[in-house]
Amino acid sequence: MNTTLFLNAFTSYFVVIDPIGAALIFYSLTLGRTFRQRLRVILKATGIAAAVILIFAWVGEGLLTTLGISMDALRVAGGILLFNTAFRMITSAPLPDKPTDRSVGDIAVYPLAIPLMAGPGTLTITVLLMADADSPANQGWVIAAVVSVLLVTLAAGLLASQIRRLIGKTGDEIIQRLLGVILAALAIQFVANGANGLF
């Protein structure tokens, strides 16, 4: 088992997807719904996100090659994009606790599956990690890492109300900003690696 690769991929996905933050947003979007409705939403959202990420894992690099985009260029662009995401995580306010009038299907697809779980940052990291994996076995560990994080996100969604009571708004803000700092550092590393390859 390539423990280092798995842990690196797991950490990257965990920071970008942010299962705790996603669970709290899920909680805000599904206030007033029954447990069965909430279960249907989180299962559908996780399934859609997994499908999008896995498809992108296998066709993403080939698509970029067809378009004439190098991996180093993607590292720079992806790093900038991830840094923007990190900046918003650090500076944005948490969502208010209020019900939503969206339908169950709409919530599952947007914003839970896309962009919270399978957003631009997740897809960028997927392409970069799959490209850096030097064998099918290592690519399998990348897939295992993202599936593991999605399962954690699913579990956090099912426990959203308990998590919300445990950490409260202050805890949510602290976690969001700490993950934002980690993501910012990861983004800078992507830019540095890409710039080194380009120049």
N, C-alpha and C positions, 0 to 999 in steps of 0.2 A: 504493500500500500504506500502510495506517495503522500505521506502525511503532510508534508510542507505545502504541496500544491493544493491539497484539499482544504487545509486550514486557510491558506491565502485566498482561495476562491470563496470559501464560506464567509470569511470576514468581509470580503469585498461585496458580496451579495447582501450580507446582513446589513451592512452600513447603507447601501443604496436602497434596498427594499424597505428597511426599517420596520420589522414586524410589529414592534410595540406602537410606533407612530401610526402604522396602517390600521392596527386594531382600534386605536382611539378614534381615528377618523371613521372607521366602520361603525363604531359605537354611536358617534354623533349622527351619522347618516341613517341609522336604523332605529332611532329612538321611537318607541311606541309600537314596534312590530313584535309579533310573537316569536318564540324561540324557533319554531318551524320555518318561519319566513326568514329569520336571520341565518339559520343553518343553510337554507337554500341559496341565499345571497353569497355567503362566504365560500361555499363549495363551488358554485358557478364561477365566481370571480377567480378563485385559485386555479380551477381547471382551464379557464381561458388564458390566464397569465402563463401557466405552464406550457400550453400549446404554442403560444406566441414566442416564448423564449426558446423552446426546443427547435421550432422551425427556423428561427433566426440563427440558432447555433450551427445548424447544418448548412444553411444557404447564405448566411451573412457574408462570409469571407469571399465566396464565389461571386456574389453580387457585386461586391466592391471591386474585385479583380476585373469583372466585365466592364465596370464603369471607369476603370483605369485609376482607381484610388489605392494608394499604397497603405500598408498597415501603419507605417510611421506617420503618414498624414492623418490617419484615423486616430492614432494615439494623441496627437496634438489637438485635433478637433474635439475628440472625446474628453480629453483632459479639461479643455476650456468649458465644455458643456457640463461636465461633472462639477467643476468649480462653481459654475453659476448655480447649480442645484444646491451645492453645499452652502453657498452664500445665502440663498433663500431659506435653507434650514436654520441657519444661525440667526437670521434677522427677522423672519416672519413670525407673526402671532399665531397661536394655536387656534383651531377651529372652535367656534362657540358650541355649547351644548344645546342644540335645537333640532327639532324634527325636520325631515325633508319631505318634499312632496313628489320626489321622483318615484317612478315605479321600481319594483324589485329588479326587473331585468335591466333597466337603465343603470341602477346603482352597481350591479355586478360587473357590467361591461365598463362603464365610466362613472365615477373615477377609480373604482377599486382595482379592476384588472389592469386597465390602461387609463392613466399613467402611473398609478401608485405602485403596482407590482411589476408590470412589464413596460416601464417607461423608457425614455431615451437613454437614461443612465444605465439601466439594467441591460438593455440591448447592446449598448456600446461595450460594457464590461464583458458581456458574453462573447462578442466577436474577438475582443483582445485576448481574453483568456483561452479561447479555443485556438486562436492562431499561435499563441505562445506554447501551448501543449504540444510536445514533440512526438506524440504517439497516440494511437486510438485509446490505449489504456488510460493515459493521462487525461485525454478528453472526456473519458468516462468519469473520472474523478471530478472534473469541472461540472458535468451534468449532475453527478451525485450531490455536489455542494449546493447547486441552485435548487434542486428538488428538496433537499433538507431544509433550506431556508424557507421555501414555500410551505412546507409542512409546519414549520415553526410559526409562520404567519397565519396559517389556517388555525392552529391551536390557539394562538393569541387572539384571533378573531372570535373564537368560541368562548374565550374567557375575557372578552373585552370589558364587560361591566365590572368584573372583579378587579381587573387591572386598573380600570379607571378609578375605582374606589381606593385601591391600594396606593397608587402614586399621585393621584390628583393632578390638577393643572400645573402646579409647580414642578412636580416630578416629570411630567410630560415635557415641559419647556427645557428642563435640564438635560434630559436624554436627547431631545431633538438637537440641541446645540452642541452637545458632546459628539454625537454622530456626525454633525455637520463639520466640525473641526477635523475629525478623522477622514471624512470624505474629501475635504479640501486638500489635505496632505497627499492622499491617494491621487487626486487630480493633478497636482503639481508634479508628482512622480511620473505620471503618464506623459505629461507635456515634456518633461526633461528627457525621458527615454525616446520619445518621438523626435524631438528636436536634434538629439544626438545622432539618430539614424538619418535624418534628412540632411544635416549639415556636417 
